[in-house]
Amino acid sequence: ESVKVVIRAERARVQNEANRAEGPNVAPIARECTFADFMKCIPITFRGNEGAVGLIR
């Protein structure tokens, strides 16, 4: 029983920390990137093709 109480308390603590997260430590949400999405980013801005090839692999 006491283990369940500790687990609930830890979950609540983690949730509270997530609610207060702000600033540079917050990462953007990852999403799927298709080749069409990649092409919309205008890959010509990469120097050479090494960066573009690395991103699509």
C-alpha distance matrix in Angstrom:
0.0 3.8 5.4 5.3 6.5 8.9 10.0 10.9 12.6 14.5 15.6 16.9 18.7 20.3 21.4 22.9 24.7 26.0 27.3 29.2 30.7 34.5 37.6 38.7 35.3 34.6 35.8 37.5 35.9 37.3 39.2 41.4 44.9 47.6 51.1 52.5 50.0 51.0 54.7 54.1 53.1 56.7 56.2 59.8 58.5 57.2 59.6 60.8 58.7 56.3 53.7 54.0 53.9 50.8 49.0 49.8 48.7
3.8 0.0 3.8 5.4 5.0 6.3 8.6 9.9 10.6 12.3 14.3 15.4 16.5 18.4 20.0 21.1 22.6 24.4 25.8 27.3 28.8 32.5 35.5 36.6 33.2 32.8 34.3 36.3 35.1 36.6 38.8 41.1 44.5 47.5 50.9 52.3 49.6 50.4 54.1 53.5 52.3 55.9 55.3 58.8 57.3 55.9 58.3 59.6 57.7 55.2 52.5 53.1 53.1 49.9 48.2 49.2 48.1
5.4 3.8 0.0 3.8 5.4 5.1 6.2 8.6 9.8 10.5 12.3 14.2 15.2 16.4 18.3 19.9 21.0 22.5 24.3 25.9 27.0 30.7 33.6 34.4 30.9 30.5 31.7 33.7 32.3 33.6 35.8 38.0 41.4 44.3 47.6 49.2 46.6 47.3 51.0 50.6 49.3 52.9 52.2 55.7 54.2 52.8 55.1 56.3 54.3 51.7 49.2 49.8 49.6 46.4 44.8 45.8 44.6
5.3 5.4 3.8 0.0 3.8 5.4 5.1 6.1 8.6 9.8 10.5 12.3 14.2 15.3 16.4 18.3 20.0 21.0 22.5 24.6 25.8 29.6 32.7 33.8 30.3 29.5 30.6 32.3 30.7 32.1 34.1 36.3 39.8 42.7 46.1 47.5 44.9 45.9 49.5 48.9 47.9 51.5 51.0 54.6 53.3 52.0 54.5 55.7 53.7 51.3 48.7 49.0 49.0 45.9 44.0 44.8 43.9
6.5 5.0 5.4 3.8 0.0 3.8 5.5 5.2 6.2 8.6 9.9 10.6 12.3 14.3 15.4 16.5 18.4 20.0 21.1 22.8 24.5 28.3 31.4 32.8 29.5 28.9 30.5 32.3 31.0 32.8 35.0 37.5 40.9 44.0 47.4 48.6 45.8 46.8 50.4 49.6 48.4 52.1 51.7 55.2 53.7 52.6 55.1 56.5 54.7 52.4 49.5 50.0 50.2 47.1 45.1 46.2 45.4
8.9 6.3 5.1 5.4 3.8 0.0 3.8 5.5 5.0 6.1 8.6 9.8 10.4 12.2 14.1 15.2 16.4 18.3 19.9 21.2 22.6 26.3 29.2 30.4 26.9 26.6 28.2 30.4 29.4 31.1 33.6 36.1 39.4 42.5 45.8 47.2 44.4 45.1 48.7 48.0 46.6 50.2 49.7 53.1 51.4 50.2 52.5 54.0 52.3 49.8 47.0 47.7 47.9 44.7 42.9 44.1 43.3
10.0 8.6 6.2 5.1 5.5 3.8 0.0 3.8 5.4 5.1 6.1 8.6 9.8 10.5 12.2 14.2 15.3 16.5 18.4 20.1 21.1 24.9 27.9 28.8 25.3 24.6 25.9 27.7 26.4 27.9 30.3 32.7 36.0 39.1 42.4 43.8 41.1 41.9 45.6 44.9 43.7 47.3 46.7 50.2 48.7 47.5 49.9 51.3 49.4 47.0 44.3 44.7 44.9 41.7 39.8 40.9 40.1
10.9 9.9 8.6 6.1 5.2 5.5 3.8 0.0 3.8 5.5 5.1 6.2 8.6 9.9 10.5 12.3 14.3 15.3 16.5 18.6 20.1 23.8 27.1 28.5 25.3 24.3 25.7 27.3 26.0 27.9 30.1 32.7 36.1 39.2 42.6 43.7 40.8 41.9 45.5 44.5 43.4 47.1 46.9 50.4 48.9 48.0 50.6 52.1 50.2 48.1 45.1 45.4 45.8 42.8 40.6 41.7 41.2
12.6 10.6 9.8 8.6 6.2 5.0 5.4 3.8 0.0 3.8 5.5 5.1 6.2 8.7 9.9 10.5 12.4 14.3 15.3 16.8 18.5 22.2 25.4 26.9 23.8 23.2 25.1 27.1 26.3 28.5 31.0 33.8 37.0 40.3 43.6 44.7 41.7 42.5 46.1 45.1 43.7 47.3 47.1 50.5 48.7 47.8 50.3 52.0 50.4 48.2 45.1 45.7 46.3 43.1 41.0 42.4 42.0
14.5 12.3 10.5 9.8 8.6 6.1 5.1 5.5 3.8 0.0 3.8 5.4 5.0 6.1 8.5 9.8 10.5 12.3 14.2 15.5 16.5 20.3 23.2 24.3 21.0 20.5 22.3 24.4 23.7 25.6 28.3 31.1 34.2 37.6 40.8 42.0 39.0 39.7 43.3 42.4 40.9 44.5 44.1 47.4 45.6 44.6 47.0 48.6 47.0 44.7 41.7 42.4 42.9 39.7 37.7 39.2 38.6
15.6 14.3 12.3 10.5 9.9 8.6 6.1 5.1 5.5 3.8 0.0 3.8 5.4 5.2 6.1 8.6 9.9 10.5 12.3 14.4 15.4 19.1 22.3 23.5 20.3 19.2 20.6 22.3 21.2 23.2 25.6 28.4 31.6 34.9 38.2 39.3 36.3 37.3 40.8 39.9 38.6 42.3 42.0 45.5 43.9 43.0 45.6 47.1 45.4 43.3 40.3 40.6 41.2 38.1 35.9 37.2 36.8
16.9 15.4 14.2 12.3 10.6 9.8 8.6 6.2 5.1 5.4 3.8 0.0 3.8 5.5 5.1 6.1 8.6 9.8 10.5 12.5 14.4 18.0 21.4 23.2 20.3 19.2 21.2 22.8 22.0 24.5 26.9 30.0 33.1 36.5 39.8 40.6 37.5 38.5 42.0 40.7 39.4 43.1 43.1 46.5 44.7 44.1 46.8 48.6 47.0 45.1 41.9 42.2 43.1 40.1 37.7 39.1 39.0
18.7 16.5 15.2 14.2 12.3 10.4 9.8 8.6 6.2 5.0 5.4 3.8 0.0 3.8 5.4 5.1 6.2 8.7 9.9 10.8 12.5 16.1 19.3 20.9 17.9 17.5 19.8 22.0 21.7 24.2 27.0 30.2 33.1 36.6 39.8 40.7 37.4 38.1 41.7 40.4 38.8 42.4 42.2 45.5 43.5 42.7 45.2 47.2 45.9 43.7 40.5 41.2 42.1 39.0 36.8 38.5 38.4
20.3 18.4 16.4 15.3 14.3 12.2 10.5 9.9 8.7 6.1 5.2 5.5 3.8 0.0 3.8 5.4 5.1 6.2 8.7 10.0 10.6 14.4 17.4 18.6 15.4 14.6 16.5 18.6 18.2 20.6 23.4 26.6 29.4 32.9 36.1 37.1 33.9 34.5 38.1 37.0 35.4 38.9 38.7 42.0 40.1 39.3 41.8 43.6 42.2 40.1 36.9 37.6 38.4 35.3 33.1 34.8 34.6
21.4 20.0 18.3 16.4 15.4 14.1 12.2 10.5 9.9 8.5 6.1 5.1 5.4 3.8 0.0 3.8 5.4 5.0 6.2 8.8 10.0 13.6 17.0 18.8 16.0 14.4 16.4 17.8 17.2 19.9 22.4 25.6 28.6 32.0 35.3 36.0 32.7 33.8 37.2 35.8 34.5 38.1 38.3 41.6 39.8 39.3 42.0 43.9 42.5 40.6 37.3 37.6 38.7 35.8 33.3 34.8 35.0
22.9 21.1 19.9 18.3 16.5 15.2 14.2 12.3 10.5 9.8 8.6 6.1 5.1 5.4 3.8 0.0 3.8 5.4 5.1 6.4 8.8 12.3 15.8 18.0 15.6 14.5 17.2 18.9 18.9 21.9 24.6 28.1 30.8 34.3 37.5 38.0 34.6 35.5 38.8 37.2 35.7 39.3 39.5 42.7 40.6 40.3 43.0 45.1 44.0 42.1 38.7 39.3 40.6 37.7 35.1 36.9 37.3
24.7 22.6 21.0 20.0 18.4 16.4 15.3 14.3 12.4 10.5 9.9 8.6 6.2 5.1 5.4 3.8 0.0 3.8 5.4 5.2 6.3 9.9 13.1 14.9 12.2 11.7 14.5 16.8 17.2 20.1 23.2 26.7 29.1 32.8 35.8 36.5 33.0 33.6 36.9 35.5 33.7 37.1 37.2 40.3 38.0 37.5 40.0 42.2 41.2 39.2 35.9 36.6 38.0 34.9 32.6 34.6 34.9
26.0 24.4 22.5 21.0 20.0 18.3 16.5 15.3 14.3 12.3 10.5 9.8 8.7 6.2 5.0 5.4 3.8 0.0 3.8 5.4 5.2 8.8 12.1 13.8 11.2 9.5 11.9 13.6 13.7 16.7 19.6 23.1 25.7 29.3 32.3 32.9 29.5 30.2 33.6 32.1 30.5 34.1 34.2 37.4 35.4 35.0 37.7 39.8 38.6 36.8 33.4 33.9 35.2 32.4 29.8 31.6 32.1
27.3 25.8 24.3 22.5 21.1 19.9 18.4 16.5 15.3 14.2 12.3 10.5 9.9 8.7 6.2 5.1 5.4 3.8 0.0 3.8 5.6 8.5 12.2 14.7 13.0 11.1 13.8 14.9 15.2 18.6 21.1 24.8 27.2 30.8 33.8 34.0 30.5 31.6 34.7 32.9 31.4 35.0 35.5 38.6 36.5 36.5 39.3 41.6 40.5 39.0 35.5 35.8 37.4 34.8 32.0 33.8 34.6
29.2 27.3 25.9 24.6 22.8 21.2 20.1 18.6 16.8 15.5 14.4 12.5 10.8 10.0 8.8 6.4 5.2 5.4 3.8 0.0 3.8 6.3 9.8 12.7 11.2 10.3 13.7 15.4 16.5 20.0 22.8 26.5 28.6 32.3 35.1 35.4 31.7 32.4 35.5 33.6 31.8 35.2 35.7 38.6 36.2 36.1 38.8 41.3 40.5 38.9 35.3 36.0 37.8 35.1 32.5 34.6 35.4
30.7 28.8 27.0 25.8 24.5 22.6 21.1 20.1 18.5 16.5 15.4 14.4 12.5 10.6 10.0 8.8 6.3 5.2 5.6 3.8 0.0 3.8 7.1 9.3 7.6 6.5 10.0 12.1 13.6 16.9 20.0 23.6 25.5 29.3 31.9 32.4 28.7 29.2 32.3 30.6 28.5 31.9 32.2 35.1 32.7 32.5 35.1 37.6 36.8 35.1 31.6 32.3 34.1 31.4 28.8 31.1 31.9
34.5 32.5 30.7 29.6 28.3 26.3 24.9 23.8 22.2 20.3 19.1 18.0 16.1 14.4 13.6 12.3 9.9 8.8 8.5 6.3 3.8 0.0 3.8 6.8 6.7 5.9 9.5 11.3 13.6 16.9 19.9 23.6 25.1 28.8 31.1 31.3 27.6 27.9 30.8 28.9 26.7 29.9 30.4 33.0 30.4 30.5 33.1 35.8 35.3 33.9 30.2 31.0 33.2 30.6 28.0 30.5 31.6
37.6 35.5 33.6 32.7 31.4 29.2 27.9 27.1 25.4 23.2 22.3 21.4 19.3 17.4 17.0 15.8 13.1 12.1 12.2 9.8 7.1 3.8 0.0 3.8 5.6 6.1 9.3 11.3 14.3 17.3 20.4 23.9 24.8 28.5 30.5 30.8 27.0 26.9 29.6 27.7 25.2 28.1 28.5 30.9 28.0 28.1 30.5 33.4 33.2 31.8 28.2 29.3 31.6 29.1 26.7 29.4 30.7
38.7 36.6 34.4 33.8 32.8 30.4 28.8 28.5 26.9 24.3 23.5 23.2 20.9 18.6 18.8 18.0 14.9 13.8 14.7 12.7 9.3 6.8 3.8 0.0 3.8 5.5 7.6 10.1 13.5 15.9 19.1 22.4 23.0 26.6 28.4 29.0 25.3 24.7 27.5 26.0 23.1 25.9 25.9 28.2 25.3 25.1 27.2 30.1 30.0 28.4 24.9 26.2 28.5 25.8 23.7 26.6 27.8
35.3 33.2 30.9 30.3 29.5 26.9 25.3 25.3 23.8 21.0 20.3 20.3 17.9 15.4 16.0 15.6 12.2 11.2 13.0 11.2 7.6 6.7 5.6 3.8 0.0 3.8 6.3 9.7 12.5 14.8 18.3 21.6 22.7 26.4 28.5 29.4 25.8 25.3 28.4 27.2 24.5 27.5 27.2 29.8 27.1 26.5 28.7 31.2 30.7 28.8 25.4 26.7 28.6 25.6 23.5 26.4 27.1
34.6 32.8 30.5 29.5 28.9 26.6 24.6 24.3 23.2 20.5 19.2 19.2 17.5 14.6 14.4 14.5 11.7 9.5 11.1 10.3 6.5 5.9 6.1 5.5 3.8 0.0 3.8 6.6 9.2 11.9 15.3 18.8 20.2 24.0 26.3 27.0 23.3 23.3 26.5 25.0 22.7 26.0 26.0 28.9 26.5 26.1 28.7 31.1 30.3 28.7 25.1 25.9 27.8 25.0 22.5 25.0 25.9
35.8 34.3 31.7 30.6 30.5 28.2 25.9 25.7 25.1 22.3 20.6 21.2 19.8 16.5 16.4 17.2 14.5 11.9 13.8 13.7 10.0 9.5 9.3 7.6 6.3 3.8 0.0 3.8 6.4 8.5 12.0 15.4 16.6 20.4 22.7 23.5 20.0 19.8 23.1 22.0 19.7 23.0 22.8 25.8 23.7 23.1 25.8 28.0 27.0 25.3 21.8 22.4 24.2 21.5 18.8 21.2 22.2
37.5 36.3 33.7 32.3 32.3 30.4 27.7 27.3 27.1 24.4 22.3 22.8 22.0 18.6 17.8 18.9 16.8 13.6 14.9 15.4 12.1 11.3 11.3 10.1 9.7 6.6 3.8 0.0 3.8 6.3 9.2 12.7 13.8 17.5 20.0 20.4 16.8 17.1 20.3 18.9 16.9 20.4 20.6 23.9 22.0 21.9 24.9 27.0 25.8 24.6 21.0 21.0 22.9 20.7 17.6 19.6 21.1
35.9 35.1 32.3 30.7 31.0 29.4 26.4 26.0 26.3 23.7 21.2 22.0 21.7 18.2 17.2 18.9 17.2 13.7 15.2 16.5 13.6 13.6 14.3 13.5 12.5 9.2 6.4 3.8 0.0 3.8 6.4 10.1 12.1 15.8 18.7 19.3 15.8 16.7 20.0 18.8 17.5 21.2 21.4 24.9 23.6 23.3 26.5 28.1 26.5 25.4 21.9 21.4 23.0 20.8 17.6 18.9 20.2
37.3 36.6 33.6 32.1 32.8 31.1 27.9 27.9 28.5 25.6 23.2 24.5 24.2 20.6 19.9 21.9 20.1 16.7 18.6 20.0 16.9 16.9 17.3 15.9 14.8 11.9 8.5 6.3 3.8 0.0 3.8 7.0 9.0 12.7 15.6 16.7 13.5 14.1 17.7 17.1 15.9 19.5 19.2 22.9 22.0 21.3 24.5 25.7 23.7 22.6 19.2 18.6 19.7 17.6 14.4 15.5 16.6
39.2 38.8 35.8 34.1 35.0 33.6 30.3 30.1 31.0 28.3 25.6 26.9 27.0 23.4 22.4 24.6 23.2 19.6 21.1 22.8 20.0 19.9 20.4 19.1 18.3 15.3 12.0 9.2 6.4 3.8 0.0 3.8 6.3 9.7 13.0 13.7 10.8 12.1 15.6 14.9 14.5 18.2 18.2 22.0 21.6 21.2 24.6 25.5 23.2 22.6 19.4 18.0 19.1 17.6 14.1 14.3 15.9
41.4 41.1 38.0 36.3 37.5 36.1 32.7 32.7 33.8 31.1 28.4 30.0 30.2 26.6 25.6 28.1 26.7 23.1 24.8 26.5 23.6 23.6 23.9 22.4 21.6 18.8 15.4 12.7 10.1 7.0 3.8 0.0 3.8 6.5 10.0 11.2 9.0 10.4 13.7 13.8 14.0 17.3 17.1 20.9 21.1 20.5 23.9 24.3 21.6 21.1 18.4 16.4 17.1 16.0 12.6 11.9 13.4
44.9 44.5 41.4 39.8 40.9 39.4 36.0 36.1 37.0 34.2 31.6 33.1 33.1 29.4 28.6 30.8 29.1 25.7 27.2 28.6 25.5 25.1 24.8 23.0 22.7 20.2 16.6 13.8 12.1 9.0 6.3 3.8 0.0 3.8 6.7 8.0 5.8 6.6 10.0 10.5 10.7 13.7 13.4 17.2 17.7 17.2 20.6 20.9 18.2 18.2 15.4 13.1 14.1 13.6 10.0 9.1 11.5
47.6 47.5 44.3 42.7 44.0 42.5 39.1 39.2 40.3 37.6 34.9 36.5 36.6 32.9 32.0 34.3 32.8 29.3 30.8 32.3 29.3 28.8 28.5 26.6 26.4 24.0 20.4 17.5 15.8 12.7 9.7 6.5 3.8 0.0 3.8 5.3 5.1 6.2 8.7 10.0 11.2 13.5 13.2 16.8 18.1 17.7 21.0 20.7 17.7 18.2 16.0 13.1 13.6 14.0 10.8 8.7 11.3
51.1 50.9 47.6 46.1 47.4 45.8 42.4 42.6 43.6 40.8 38.2 39.8 39.8 36.1 35.3 37.5 35.8 32.3 33.8 35.1 31.9 31.1 30.5 28.4 28.5 26.3 22.7 20.0 18.7 15.6 13.0 10.0 6.7 3.8 0.0 3.8 5.4 4.9 6.2 8.7 10.0 11.4 10.7 14.0 15.9 15.4 18.6 17.8 14.8 15.9 14.1 10.7 11.2 12.6 9.8 7.3 10.5
52.5 52.3 49.2 47.5 48.6 47.2 43.8 43.7 44.7 42.0 39.3 40.6 40.7 37.1 36.0 38.0 36.5 32.9 34.0 35.4 32.4 31.3 30.8 29.0 29.4 27.0 23.5 20.4 19.3 16.7 13.7 11.2 8.0 5.3 3.8 0.0 3.8 5.4 5.1 6.4 9.0 10.4 11.1 14.0 16.0 16.5 19.8 19.4 16.9 18.4 16.5 13.0 14.2 15.8 12.8 10.9 14.2
50.0 49.6 46.6 44.9 45.8 44.4 41.1 40.8 41.7 39.0 36.3 37.5 37.4 33.9 32.7 34.6 33.0 29.5 30.5 31.7 28.7 27.6 27.0 25.3 25.8 23.3 20.0 16.8 15.8 13.5 10.8 9.0 5.8 5.1 5.4 3.8 0.0 3.8 5.4 5.1 6.9 9.5 10.4 13.8 14.9 15.5 19.1 19.4 17.2 18.3 15.7 12.7 14.5 15.3 11.9 10.9 14.3
51.0 50.4 47.3 45.9 46.8 45.1 41.9 41.9 42.5 39.7 37.3 38.5 38.1 34.5 33.8 35.5 33.6 30.2 31.6 32.4 29.2 27.9 26.9 24.7 25.3 23.3 19.8 17.1 16.7 14.1 12.1 10.4 6.6 6.2 4.9 5.4 3.8 0.0 3.8 5.4 5.3 7.5 7.2 10.8 11.9 12.0 15.5 15.7 13.5 14.5 12.0 9.0 11.0 11.9 8.7 8.1 11.8
54.7 54.1 51.0 49.5 50.4 48.7 45.6 45.5 46.1 43.3 40.8 42.0 41.7 38.1 37.2 38.8 36.9 33.6 34.7 35.5 32.3 30.8 29.6 27.5 28.4 26.5 23.1 20.3 20.0 17.7 15.6 13.7 10.0 8.7 6.2 5.1 5.4 3.8 0.0 3.8 5.3 5.5 6.2 9.0 11.0 11.8 15.2 15.1 13.1 15.2 13.1 9.8 12.0 13.9 11.2 10.4 14.1
54.1 53.5 50.6 48.9 49.6 48.0 44.9 44.5 45.1 42.4 39.9 40.7 40.4 37.0 35.8 37.2 35.5 32.1 32.9 33.6 30.6 28.9 27.7 26.0 27.2 25.0 22.0 18.9 18.8 17.1 14.9 13.8 10.5 10.0 8.7 6.4 5.1 5.4 3.8 0.0 3.8 5.3 7.8 10.4 11.6 13.2 16.8 17.5 16.1 18.0 15.4 12.6 15.3 16.7 13.6 13.3 17.1
53.1 52.3 49.3 47.9 48.4 46.6 43.7 43.4 43.7 40.9 38.6 39.4 38.8 35.4 34.5 35.7 33.7 30.5 31.4 31.8 28.5 26.7 25.2 23.1 24.5 22.7 19.7 16.9 17.5 15.9 14.5 14.0 10.7 11.2 10.0 9.0 6.9 5.3 5.3 3.8 0.0 3.8 5.7 8.7 8.7 10.3 14.0 15.3 14.3 15.7 12.8 10.6 13.9 14.7 11.7 12.5 16.2
56.7 55.9 52.9 51.5 52.1 50.2 47.3 47.1 47.3 44.5 42.3 43.1 42.4 38.9 38.1 39.3 37.1 34.1 35.0 35.2 31.9 29.9 28.1 25.9 27.5 26.0 23.0 20.4 21.2 19.5 18.2 17.3 13.7 13.5 11.4 10.4 9.5 7.5 5.5 5.3 3.8 0.0 3.8 5.4 6.4 8.6 12.0 13.1 12.5 14.8 12.4 10.2 13.5 15.1 12.9 13.5 17.2
56.2 55.3 52.2 51.0 51.7 49.7 46.7 46.9 47.1 44.1 42.0 43.1 42.2 38.7 38.3 39.5 37.2 34.2 35.5 35.7 32.2 30.4 28.5 25.9 27.2 26.0 22.8 20.6 21.4 19.2 18.2 17.1 13.4 13.2 10.7 11.1 10.4 7.2 6.2 7.8 5.7 3.8 0.0 3.8 5.2 5.7 9.1 9.8 8.8 11.0 8.8 6.5 10.0 11.7 10.0 10.8 14.3
59.8 58.8 55.7 54.6 55.2 53.1 50.2 50.4 50.5 47.4 45.5 46.5 45.5 42.0 41.6 42.7 40.3 37.4 38.6 38.6 35.1 33.0 30.9 28.2 29.8 28.9 25.8 23.9 24.9 22.9 22.0 20.9 17.2 16.8 14.0 14.0 13.8 10.8 9.0 10.4 8.7 5.4 3.8 0.0 3.8 5.3 7.6 8.3 8.6 11.5 10.2 8.6 11.8 13.9 13.0 13.9 17.1
58.5 57.3 54.2 53.3 53.7 51.4 48.7 48.9 48.7 45.6 43.9 44.7 43.5 40.1 39.8 40.6 38.0 35.4 36.5 36.2 32.7 30.4 28.0 25.3 27.1 26.5 23.7 22.0 23.6 22.0 21.6 21.1 17.7 18.1 15.9 16.0 14.9 11.9 11.0 11.6 8.7 6.4 5.2 3.8 0.0 3.8 6.4 8.8 9.9 11.8 9.8 9.4 13.1 14.2 13.2 15.1 18.1
57.2 55.9 52.8 52.0 52.6 50.2 47.5 48.0 47.8 44.6 43.0 44.1 42.7 39.3 39.3 40.3 37.5 35.0 36.5 36.1 32.5 30.5 28.1 25.1 26.5 26.1 23.1 21.9 23.3 21.3 21.2 20.5 17.2 17.7 15.4 16.5 15.5 12.0 11.8 13.2 10.3 8.6 5.7 5.3 3.8 0.0 3.8 6.0 6.9 8.2 6.2 6.7 10.1 11.0 10.7 12.9 15.4
59.6 58.3 55.1 54.5 55.1 52.5 49.9 50.6 50.3 47.0 45.6 46.8 45.2 41.8 42.0 43.0 40.0 37.7 39.3 38.8 35.1 33.1 30.5 27.2 28.7 28.7 25.8 24.9 26.5 24.5 24.6 23.9 20.6 21.0 18.6 19.8 19.1 15.5 15.2 16.8 14.0 12.0 9.1 7.6 6.4 3.8 0.0 3.8 6.6 7.7 7.2 8.8 11.3 12.2 13.0 15.2 17.1
60.8 59.6 56.3 55.7 56.5 54.0 51.3 52.1 52.0 48.6 47.1 48.6 47.2 43.6 43.9 45.1 42.2 39.8 41.6 41.3 37.6 35.8 33.4 30.1 31.2 31.1 28.0 27.0 28.1 25.7 25.5 24.3 20.9 20.7 17.8 19.4 19.4 15.7 15.1 17.5 15.3 13.1 9.8 8.3 8.8 6.0 3.8 0.0 3.8 5.8 7.1 8.0 9.5 11.3 12.7 14.2 15.8
58.7 57.7 54.3 53.7 54.7 52.3 49.4 50.2 50.4 47.0 45.4 47.0 45.9 42.2 42.5 44.0 41.2 38.6 40.5 40.5 36.8 35.3 33.2 30.0 30.7 30.3 27.0 25.8 26.5 23.7 23.2 21.6 18.2 17.7 14.8 16.9 17.2 13.5 13.1 16.1 14.3 12.5 8.8 8.6 9.9 6.9 6.6 3.8 0.0 3.8 5.5 5.2 5.9 8.4 10.0 10.8 12.4
56.3 55.2 51.7 51.3 52.4 49.8 47.0 48.1 48.2 44.7 43.3 45.1 43.7 40.1 40.6 42.1 39.2 36.8 39.0 38.9 35.1 33.9 31.8 28.4 28.8 28.7 25.3 24.6 25.4 22.6 22.6 21.1 18.2 18.2 15.9 18.4 18.3 14.5 15.2 18.0 15.7 14.8 11.0 11.5 11.8 8.2 7.7 5.8 3.8 0.0 3.8 5.6 5.3 6.0 8.6 10.3 10.9
53.7 52.5 49.2 48.7 49.5 47.0 44.3 45.1 45.1 41.7 40.3 41.9 40.5 36.9 37.3 38.7 35.9 33.4 35.5 35.3 31.6 30.2 28.2 24.9 25.4 25.1 21.8 21.0 21.9 19.2 19.4 18.4 15.4 16.0 14.1 16.5 15.7 12.0 13.1 15.4 12.8 12.4 8.8 10.2 9.8 6.2 7.2 7.1 5.5 3.8 0.0 3.8 5.5 5.1 6.2 8.9 10.3
54.0 53.1 49.8 49.0 50.0 47.7 44.7 45.4 45.7 42.4 40.6 42.2 41.2 37.6 37.6 39.3 36.6 33.9 35.8 36.0 32.3 31.0 29.3 26.2 26.7 25.9 22.4 21.0 21.4 18.6 18.0 16.4 13.1 13.1 10.7 13.0 12.7 9.0 9.8 12.6 10.6 10.2 6.5 8.6 9.4 6.7 8.8 8.0 5.2 5.6 3.8 0.0 3.8 5.4 5.2 6.5 8.9
53.9 53.1 49.6 49.0 50.2 47.9 44.9 45.8 46.3 42.9 41.2 43.1 42.1 38.4 38.7 40.6 38.0 35.2 37.4 37.8 34.1 33.2 31.6 28.5 28.6 27.8 24.2 22.9 23.0 19.7 19.1 17.1 14.1 13.6 11.2 14.2 14.5 11.0 12.0 15.3 13.9 13.5 10.0 11.8 13.1 10.1 11.3 9.5 5.9 5.3 5.5 3.8 0.0 3.8 5.4 5.4 6.4
50.8 49.9 46.4 45.9 47.1 44.7 41.7 42.8 43.1 39.7 38.1 40.1 39.0 35.3 35.8 37.7 34.9 32.4 34.8 35.1 31.4 30.6 29.1 25.8 25.6 25.0 21.5 20.7 20.8 17.6 17.6 16.0 13.6 14.0 12.6 15.8 15.3 11.9 13.9 16.7 14.7 15.1 11.7 13.9 14.2 11.0 12.2 11.3 8.4 6.0 5.1 5.4 3.8 0.0 3.8 5.6 5.5
49.0 48.2 44.8 44.0 45.1 42.9 39.8 40.6 41.0 37.7 35.9 37.7 36.8 33.1 33.3 35.1 32.6 29.8 32.0 32.5 28.8 28.0 26.7 23.7 23.5 22.5 18.8 17.6 17.6 14.4 14.1 12.6 10.0 10.8 9.8 12.8 11.9 8.7 11.2 13.6 11.7 12.9 10.0 13.0 13.2 10.7 13.0 12.7 10.0 8.6 6.2 5.2 5.4 3.8 0.0 3.8 5.6
49.8 49.2 45.8 44.8 46.2 44.1 40.9 41.7 42.4 39.2 37.2 39.1 38.5 34.8 34.8 36.9 34.6 31.6 33.8 34.6 31.1 30.5 29.4 26.6 26.4 25.0 21.2 19.6 18.9 15.5 14.3 11.9 9.1 8.7 7.3 10.9 10.9 8.1 10.4 13.3 12.5 13.5 10.8 13.9 15.1 12.9 15.2 14.2 10.8 10.3 8.9 6.5 5.4 5.6 3.8 0.0 3.8
48.7 48.1 44.6 43.9 45.4 43.3 40.1 41.2 42.0 38.6 36.8 39.0 38.4 34.6 35.0 37.3 34.9 32.1 34.6 35.4 31.9 31.6 30.7 27.8 27.1 25.9 22.2 21.1 20.2 16.6 15.9 13.4 11.5 11.3 10.5 14.2 14.3 11.8 14.1 17.1 16.2 17.2 14.3 17.1 18.1 15.4 17.1 15.8 12.4 10.9 10.3 8.9 6.4 5.5 5.6 3.8 0.0
